[in-house]
Amino acid sequence: MADHKPGEMDITEQEKTFHGFMKAVTWSAVGILVFLVLLAMING
């Protein structure tokens, strides 16, 4: 087996995936909060 040396692996694809996931989670949370605020205003 080859020796593993920490820090040598190319993780650019994993970083792009993680940033995309975090963006989706952030926008989903904002959308849910906006929806809940509008729902509260409508039902007053």
Summary of the structure (lengths in Angstrom):
residues: 44
radius of gyration: 20.0
end to end distance: 66.1
largest distance: 66.1
contacts: 63
relative contact order: 0.08
helix: 73%
strand: 0%
